[in-house]
Amino acid sequence: MIRFTGLRKTGKVVAAVIIIIGYLLISSTAVAAPQTTISLDPSRPETVDGWYRTIPTITLTASEPATIYYQWDSTTGSWQTYSAPFASLIGTHTLYFYSLSTSAEEIKAYRVKVDPTITPPATISFSACEVCHGPGSTLVGGDHVTNYLGTFHDTELRVVTGEDYPDQDRCRRCHTYQMDLNKEKSLRSQVRDPEGDDHAVTGNDNSLCFACHDVARSNTPEYNGDTIFNQVKHSSTNSSGRALTRYPDADFDSGMCGNCHNPHGVADTTNYLRVSGQALCSVCHDDPLLLPKPSTYAYQGTTKYSESQHASAAQFPEKQVGECANCHNPHGVDDGTGNPIPKMTAMAEENLCYGGGGGQCHSSAANSELGVNIYERFNLLASNTAKHNVDDTTQVNSEIECAGCHNPHLNNRSYKTIDPDAKATLFSPPPFTIGAGDNRFEETELSVAYTGNWYTATGSGLSGGSRKYSWRTGATATITFNGTEVTWISFAGRYQGIAEVYVDNVFQQDVDLYQPINIAQAAVYTKTGLASGSHTLRVRVKRTKNPLSRGYYVSVDAFDVKDPAFATVDYTVFCNKCHDNTPPAGVSIPPGMVNISTAYFTDFHGSGDGSVSWNDYTDSDESPTVKTKSPLKAPYSRAMDAVPCQLCHDQHGSANVFHFNENVNDNSVTVTSENGADADSLCSSCHPGTVDDFHAECLSCHNNWGHVGPAPTTFAGKNCFDCHKHGRTIWTPYPDSESCEMYFCHPMYKTF
């Protein structure tokens, strides 16, 4: 966008304004469109508030052979075909234009103000600048003195020794002694920098500022010199569809320092900014003349930004909460190679989010709703598989940045991520509830351990068709469970005795199982109010009885465990935005990565198709015994809904390979081997028992049949991930397996 220079308009009706603003209409064609540039003669307005006194001539130029169309103050009226330079209208108007060849350019806009009746003041000569340019001045720019006093330009600009004007007259460091309409703003033709070197001033442009601000200095810590600034968009003279390229109602051309700074000072500031904080950026980035921002554009305007977490919480030292300068440096920052960091950010990529890693921003747990130090999460384990590779040193075969999942201009604690395919769209993961209600554990399950002599009784009225019983003194049955409530299901009757009950190794009470009639599936003891987590309930045969009882039997039929609903959200769809092997723009994935979108939803973990039984070939390869698989630890159960990714994986990084959480289902997890040699702690978070208990189905054959080949007799110490991973199936017929019933012994097993 363009806005203007020179004199101040007073008491006149607005005439015509020229401001260049690029408007973007999304083209449906992939063919590169021509680009149109606009130029005016005179090139800039003559007044400080952006008014042309001379009616400018407008020239439109296409970057390739094309037809140029334009119209004033509308994009829906009749378009005129450009053939030659033309004069601007008088007043305040907006010129819309675009070029068309094999494809159409996005519409751009240029606003202009013209008033030929403005009369400049006569040439004057006074020894004291403030006499005419101080309070109450009606001359060029009005009062240049009041806001100037006390600023750095006032206190630090001193006259070079030997020059012919008094030291106290700092104005003449930049301006000549007399006003001269032949010299724009009566600027000197040469200015001397603090080191004593002279610099030519070519006009009311950056050559004046760069005379002193050519390099970074201690008193301008956020300015990195003109070499970097001249490479960023704020120095560009091109029009834009994202923001105005000139500050409204000012007399500086696109790319000039004066668009953001008033060198004579601004009320209540000492940094020369025309407007303080975020409001300065909003003037150009939220001008109503701009077309709606496309969905691929991260910044969607002040209204949406105000709802983000950064708007209410982001603050670096010496910055205001929520202002753009917390993350962006409008002058650019050297990336270490002489080039500016993209998007004018204050630091590169993830380092910006970490706040430099010094306890600022996301390198402090205090700044996280969940108390998580994100910087620490990404640096817990050196393995690239332990984290998303946002760090440059890990981006060898793949790459993702924080902005691939988050939009700092939109996200907040209610919406922590965006749709990676549309950066302007917040992603809301669906709710997911695990557990709640009773989970029955039969007496035969692996989570129930026995000591002493126990026997089995069967009957149609029993839970699962059987129960364990004992009358031996000191015999115990112990269940290990996760939950907040547990009930012992027993058999009560005329021959039943008394047992002791312990919860978490603490004696609770004696339970008398005598009843005058037999009662199957009797709930004889319940413990409530347990803290969520792992607990034990132990039944111990006391070998005492009720005087009315005829025996000492103690039976264990089942246990009912109640766990509260575990409410979370399901990020599986979100994760598969990349893990379906078709990542969004800006993201690349490692070669050979498993397509989780396909693999996961055919897994037991992801399909909800968790089988509950298996064929036991221990006694016969012809007539296998159908057995119930061991239950999962609460709140999980077989054939439950698919498990969301984040229940096993940390979305940022962890101390385990493959992002495995350090704690799963209240169980500590340590997996540092990429082949899974130490993955037992992960599996045992949900599967009860030992590693061989997990593999009872496999060992029912491999412990009993004379296979040739690597048939294991134990799975302890094996590399778990050789068989168990997303989408893995295994079919391994051994050399002597021709006589085996392949359907029974070696089907295509899903192993995850």
N, C-alpha and C positions, 0 to 999 in steps of 0.2 A: 504494500500500500504506500501511497505517497502523501505527504503533507508538507507545510510550506514555510517561507522565510521572509524576513525583512522588516516591514513596518507593522505597526499595530493599527487595526481598524477601530475607529471610535465613532459612535453615533451614526453609523450608516446601516442601511438595510443590507442583509447578507446578499452578496452577489453569487459568484460561482466557485465551487471547490473542486479540486482534482485530487483524488486520493486513489492510489492503485491498490486494489485488493484482488488477489486471485481467487476466483471461485472454482470449485471443482464439481463437475457432474460426472459421475462414474460411467465410463464408456463400456459398452458391451463387447467391444472388439479388442483383440489382443494386439492389433497393429498399432505401433507407436504413432501418436497424433502429433501434428505440427505444434510448435510453441510460438505464441504471439507476444511480442514485446511492444511496449508503448513508450514514446518519448514526447516531451513537450518543449516548446521554445517560447518563452524562457523555460529553463529546465526546472526552476523552483519558484515558489511564490515570493513576492517582495516583502511581505509583512510577517511579523513574528508569530501571528496567530493563523497563518496559513492562507492568506488571501493573495490572489493575483491582482495586481493593478493593471498589468498589461494582459490583454486577451491572448492566451497562449494558443499556438498552433499545435495540433495533435497529429502525430505520425504513428501508424501501426505497421509492424513488420513481422512477417511470418518466417519461421526458421527454414521453410522449404516451400516449393511452389504450392500455393494453396489459395483458396478464396477466403477473404476476411470479411466477417459480418460484424455489425455493431448497431446499437440503439441506445438511446438515452433513457434512463430512469425506469427501465422495465426489462424483464426477460421474457415477457409473454406477448409483447406488441410486435410490430412489423420490423424485421431486421433489414438494415440497409447494407448494400455491398460496398466495401471500402475500395476506393480507386485512387485517392490522392489525399494528402494532408488537408485537414479542415480545422476551422476555428472552433474553440470551445463556446458553449452557451454562456450567457451572463447569468450569474446567480449561483445557487448551490445545486449541483447535479451529479449523477453517477453515470458513468459510461460503462456499458457492458459490451464485451467483445469476445470473439473466438475465431479460430481458423478451421477450415474444412478441406481435407484432401481425400485420401483413401479412408480416413477416419476423422472423427470430430474431436477437437480439443475441448477440454473442460472450460466452461465459461469463466472468464475473469472479470473483475470489476475495478473501476478506477473513479474515485470521487474528486470533484474539483470545485473550488470556490473562486469566483471572479467578480471584482467590483472596480471598474475603471474610474470611479469617482473619488477613490481614495487619493488624498493629496499629501505628499511627504513634507516634512518640515524643511525650512531653509537651512543652508549651511551655517553652522555656528562655531564659535571659538570661545571657550571659557577655560580659565585656569583650574577650576575645581569641578570635577565631573558631577559630584553630588548636587551641585546647584541646579542642574537641569534634569539629572537622572535619579534624583532622590525622591523622598516622599512627595506625593501629589503630582508627580510628573505626568504630563500628557504626551510626552515624546515617545520615540521608538521604544517599545517594550515596557513603558511605564517606569515604575520604581525599581531600579536595579541595585539600590544601595541597601535598603533595610534588611533584606534577607541575605545579602552578601556579607554584611559585617559579622565577623567572628568565624566565618568559614575558613577552610584551609587556604583557599585562593586569596583571602583577605590577609591572613596572618603570616603566610609563608612566601607569597610571591613578592620578591624584592627586586628593586632595580639594579641592573648590573653596573658596577662601578665604572665611571667615565662617561656614562650616557647623559644626555642633556636634559633630563627632567627629574624633578624631586623624588627622593626615595619613598616618601609617603604616598605617592600617587600610583598605587598598584594597578589601577585600570589601564594605565599606559604600558603595562607589560605586554598586553595583547592588542590594544587599540592605539591609533595615531592620535596626535595632539588635537587635530582639527577633524570635524566630521567631513567626510568626502564621499559624495554619492558615487564617485567612480571607483571607490574601494568599498566592497560589501562590508557593512557594519564598521566601516573605518578601521578594518583590521590592519595590523602591521604586516609588512611583507616578509619579515624575518623575526623569529622568536628564539630566545636563548634558553636552553634547558638548565636544570640545576647543576650539571657538571660544567657548564660554561660553553657548550657547543651550540652553534647557531643552526637553525632549521628554517627552511623556506616555508612560507604560508601561502598556499595557492588560492585561498578563498575561505568562505564559511563552510569548511569541511573538516574532515578528521586530521588534516595536516596541522591544524592549529593545536588540537588536543595531543596529537602524537609527538609534537615538539618536546613535550615533557613526559607524556605517558607512552613512551616508545618501548619501555621495558617494565618488568615488575619492580615495584619499590616497596619499602617497608611500610609506607603510609597508605599504600593501596594493595593490601595483601591478596585481594580476590581478583586483581587484574594481572594477567599473565603476559602482557605485552602485545604490541600491535601485530606481530607475526602470527600469533594464535588467533587473535580477534578477527583478523582479515580472512580467516578460513571458516568462520562459523556463520550461520544463517543471519544473525543479527547484523552482520556487516554487508549482507548481500543487497544489491540494488534490484534484484528480480522481484516480480510480483508473486504472490502466494495465494493459495486457496485455503490455507490453514489459519492465517493471521494477517493483520495489517502489517505492511512493511514500513510504514511511517507513523509516528505518533500523531494523533489527530490534532489539528489546529496548532501546529508548530511549523517553523520555517526551515526545517532541516530535511534533506533528501533521505531516501532509503539508505540504510546502512550507516548513518551518522550517529555519533555519540549523543548529539543533542536531542535525539528522539526520546531518550530516557533521562538524560541529565540536563539540568539548567545550570550553566556554569556560574550564574550570578546568585545561585542559592534558591531554596524553596522554604517557605514558612515552616517553622517547627522542625526542620531537619538540618543536618550538617553534611549529608552525603550527596546533595545536589539532585536527588531523584525527584522527578516531576510529581509522582504520586508514591506514597510509601507502600512497602510490602507487596502482597499479592495483587492489590488493586492496580498497580502499575502494569503487571503482566496481563491482567484481564482486559485492560483498555484495548489492546491489540488482538489478544487471543479470543476475546468474546464479543467483538464488535458485531452488532446486529446485522450488518451488511453481509457477513459471511454466511455461506450456505451451511446446512447441517453437516457435522463432521461424520465421515464414513465409519462403519463399524470396526474397521481395522485400526482406527486411530485411537491411541490410548487416552488422550485427554478429550473429554466430552463436555467441557465447559464448567464454569464456576458452580452452577447449581448442583451438578452431580459430584463435583469434587468436594463440595461442602459436606456431603454425606459420608465421605471416606474417613478412615481412621487417621490418615496423615493430616487431614485438614484440622483435626481437633487435638492431635497429640504430637505430630512430628516437630521436633525443635532441636537444632544444634545450638551450642553456645553462641551468644551474641546475635541470635536470629529470633524472629517472632514465630510463635506457634503457627504452624500450618502454611507459612509463606513458601512460595515456590523456591526461593533461594536456599531453603534447607537442603534441597537435592540438586538444584541447577545453578550453574555459574553462567550468567548471560554473556560473559566475555570469553568463555571457553577455558578449558584446562588442558595443558600439554599432556599427552598420553605417554610421554617419555621418548617419542620418536620425532618430535617436532610437529605432530599433528594433533588436532583437538580431539578430546574424548567425544564420541557421538552423542547427539541429543543434548549437548551442552550440560551434561551432568557433572557434578563436582568431583565424582570419583567414577572409576570404571566398573560397570556391571555389578557383580555381586558385592564388591567392596563398598559400593554406595549403600546397599541395603545393610551391610554390616556396620555402616558408619565408621569405616576404617578399622574395625575390629578392636577399638579401644574402649569398649563398654558403652558406646553410643548405639542407638537404634537397635538393630536385631543382633547385636553382639552382647546384649544384656538381657538376662532372664526377667528383670523387672519390667521390661517393655513388652512382655508377652502375656496375653490373657491366661495362658496355661503355664506360665513360668518357665518357658523354654528358651534357652540361648541358641538361636539358630546358627550362629557362627560356630559355636562349639559342636553342634550336631554334624556339621559338614566336615569336621576335622577330627573326629573320634578315631577313625581307622583309615590307614593309608590306602587300602584296597579301593580301586575305582568302583567295585560292585557294591560298596557300602553306602553309596550316596548318589544322588543325582549330580552329574558332573558339571556344576556351574562354574567351577574354578578353571581358569585358563590352563593350568598345568595338567588337568585331567581330560581336557578336550582333544584327545588324539583321534579317536574314530567316531566320536559323537559329541553333541553339544546341546545344552539347554541352559537358559538363563532364568533368573528369578521371574522375570517378566513373561516367561512362557506359561506360567501358572497364575501369576498375580498381576493386577493392574494397580499401581500405587496411587492412581488418581480416582479409583473407584472402590477398592476393597475395604471392608471394615470387619468388625468382629462378628457380625451377623452373616456376612458373605466374604469368606476368606479367599476365594478363588474366582477366576473368570473362566469363561469358555475359551479354551486355547485356540479355537477356530474363529473366535470373534471377540477381540479384546475389549469391546465396549459392552459385552453382555456378562452380567454376573452369573456365576454358576451356583445353583442351589442343590446340593446333594439330597436325595430322598432319605427320609428317616428309616432307621433299621432297628428292630428290637430283637434281642436275643434272650431266651430263657423265659422265666415267669411260670409259676405253677409247679406241680409235682413232677419229679422225674423218678421213676421206680427203678431200683437196682435189685436184680435177683440175687439170691444167695450164691449163685454159681459164678458170678461175674468176677473179673480180675481185681476189681477194687475192694473185694471182700477177702481178707486173709484169715486163715485159721491156724490155731495151735492146739495140740492135743488130738484126741480121737473124736472124729465126727462121722456121722453116718447119714445115709440118704434115704428119705421116704418119698414115695410118689402118691399122687392122688389128683383127681380132676378138680377138686375144690381148692387146691393149693395154687399160690401165685407161681406162674410158669410151670405148673404141674409137678413141683417137687419142693422139698425142704431139707435142711440139714438139722440134725439133732445130736445131742450128747448128754450123758449123765456123769461124765468123768470130771472129777474135781479139778478146777483150774483151767479147763479147756476154754479157749477164747475164740470169738469171731469179731473181727475189727473191720469196719468200713472206713475208707478215706474218701472224703467228698468235699466239694465246693458248694456252699450254700449257707443260708441263714436259719434253716429249720430242718430237723431230721426226725423221722418216725421209724421205730423198729416194728416190723410186721412179723408176728410169731404165730404159734399154734397153741391155743389155750385149751385145757381140759382136765379130766380127772386124774391123769398120770403125770401132770407137769409140775416141775419144781420151781425153785427160786434162783434168780440170777442177779449178779451185780452189774450195774451200768456205769460206764465211765465216758465222759466227753472231754476230749483233748487231755486225756490221762488224769482227769480229776474225777473222783468218785461222785456220783450223783445220788443214787438210791438203789435199794433192792426192789426187784420186780417179781411179784408172785404171779405165776402163770396158771394157778389152779382155777378151774371153773367146773361147776357140777355137770355141764354138758360140753362136748367138744365144739370148739369154734375155730374154723380155719380163717386165715388172713386177719387175725386179730391185731389191732393197733394197740400195743401194750405199753409203749413209752414214746413220748415226744419231747424234744428239746427245741425251744424257740429262742428268738432274740440273739442269735449268733451274729458276730460281725461277718460281713461278706469276705469270703476267702476260704482257705483250706482248713478242714477240721477232721477229727476222728471220733467215732462212736464205737466203744468196745463192750461186748457182752461177755461176761465171765460166769461159767457154771460154778455155783456155790455148794452144790450137793446138800442143800437143805430144802425143806418143803413145808407147805401148809399142812396142819394136822389132818385136814380132811382129804389131802391128796394121797394117792396110792403109789406115786413114783417121784423121780427126781429129774425127769427129762426137761431139757431146755432146747427150744427150737428156734431156728433162724429161717424165715421164709423169704423175706425181702426187706428192703429199706426204702422209704420214700423221702426224697430230698427236695426241699423247696428252695428256690433261689429267686431273688427279685428280678424284675425285668431290667435288662441292661440296654439302655437306650443309646444309640449312636446314630451315625449317618453312613450312607453307602457311597464311597467315592469310586466304585468300580468303573462306572461309565466314564467318569472324569479321567481315570488312569488310562483307560483304553483309547483316549484321544491320541495318545502317543504309542501305547503298547499294542495297538492293532497294526503296527508296522507301516502306518501311513500318517506320520507326524505332521502337525501343522507347520506353517511357514516359520522359519527361524529355528526349528528344532531338527536335529539329526540323531539317528539311533545307531547303536553299534551293529556292525554286520553280523548276521546270524542270530540275532535276538529272536526268541520264541514269540510267535504271534499270540499274545495272551488273550486277545479277543476271541480267537478260535479255541485255543487250548484250555483256557480257564473254565469256560462254560461247558466243557465236556468232562472236566475233573469232578471227583467227588466233592471237593471243596467248593467248586463253583457252580455245580449243576443242581445241587440239592438231591442228587441221586445216590445218597449214601446207603449202600446195601447193608442189610442187618443180619445176614446169615452167610455161612460158607460150608463147603463140603469137606468133611474130615475123612481122609483116606488112611488114617492110622491103622485101622483094623482090616481094611479091605480096599482093593483098587477097583472092585466091581460094584460094591454097594456102600458108597460113602455115607457117613452119618451127617445129617444136617445139623449144624450148631449155630447158636446165636453169637454174633460178634460181640466183643466187649463193648460196653457203653462208653461214651465219651464223658469226660469230666464236665460237670455242670459249669456254665449254663448251656453247653453245647450238647447236641443229641444227633443221632444218625438220621438221615433223610430230612434234616432241617433245611431252611432256605440257604442259598449260596452265601458264603462268608465274604464280607467286604474286605477289600485289599488291606486297608489300614489296620485291621485287627492283627495281622502278622507282620506288616511292613511299616517302617517309619517313612513318611513322605519326603523327608528332607535327607536324613542320613543317620547312621547309627554306629555303634561299636561292633556290629556284626556284619558279615557279608550279606549281600542281597537285601540290604536295608532291614533285616529282621529286627523287630523290636527287642529291646533288652528285657522286657517283661511282657509275657503273654499269659493271659488268664491267671494273673497273680503268681506266675512262676518265672523265676529268673532264667534268662536265656543267654547263652554264650555260644556263638557259632562263628568261628574265625577261619575255618577251612572251606575253600570254595568247592571241594568235592564232598562236603558233608560228613567228614569223619567225626565231627564233634556235634552233630545235629540232634543228638538224643534229647538235650534239654528243650529244644523247640518242640519236638514231637510229643514229649511227655507232658507238655502244657495242656494238652487236650486228651491224649490217649493214656489211660492208666496202665500201670504195671511196668515191666522191664522191656527192653528192646525186643527180646524174644517173645514176650507176650504180644507185642504189636504184630509179630510175624507168625503167630500160631498157625495161620492158614498155610503158610509156606512150609513151616517145619513139620506139619503133619505128614508131609511126603518126604521131605529131605532128611528127616531123622530116621526113616524106616525103610526106604527103598534104596536098592543098590545102584544108584545112578553113577554113570561115568561122567567126569567133568567137574566143573567148579560148583558142585551142589553143596551149599553151606549147611553145617549142623548147628551153627549159631550165627546170629546177626550182630553180635556185639563187636564193636570196632570196625564195622564195614563203612564204606563210603556211601552214605545214604542217598546222595544226589545222583549216583549212578543209575538208580531206578526211580527215585521219587523226585519229580519236578513237574511243572505245569505241562499238561498234555501228554505225559509219558505213559506209554503202554509197553508191556513186555511179553514176549512169547519166545521161550528158550527151550526148544526140544533138544534133549541130549542124545548122543549117538545110540544109546541102547533103548531109546524111547519108542521104537517102532511098534513094540508090543503094547505100549500104553494106550489107553483110551484118550486120544488127544483132546477130545471135547471136555473130558473130566479133569485130566491132569494139567494140560497146558493150553488153556484157552488164552485169548488175547486179553490179559489182565490190565485193567487200569490200575495204576500204582500211585495215584495222587488224588 
